């Protein structure tokens, strides 16, 4: 099963791999970098496309169409396999414009979480005031073109890597979390005009 996503916080690595007969989410202590120590693991539905860490929670973008956003309480890594440690958000036609879209990328913007996905309203913002159960998106827009491969938030803006070969980099104004808007794009045509943007940091 292939490794799919990874995050680092508090001397720990949070690692996701494709859905398989084994576990999909792992926590390793890397305070001694050459000898990672497994602290906990759990099974997930769907593939964990992206992971971000905030406080005692790991937020996971998933290809599971009934729980596209999965939230794990990581305060005690040894107990993350317990059912009570996982909550989720189901993105539907009503709250996001599409019931069958895959969640692709996540980024934090203060106390908000930004998600990009491959159909419906592709750019979503969640309020993390209740970190274990953010509920429906508080802001969303369908103005992203192509399929996103990653998102990074910085200040009042979020940057998206896209498969659109005329707009590989797309910029969103997120200063108003309830009304995000795309404000700029960049065509990256150096060497090959038809290459997809895959990631950014």
Order of alpha helices (4+ residues) and beta strands (2+ residues): beta-beta-beta-beta-beta-beta-beta-beta-alpha-beta-beta-beta-beta-beta-beta-beta-beta
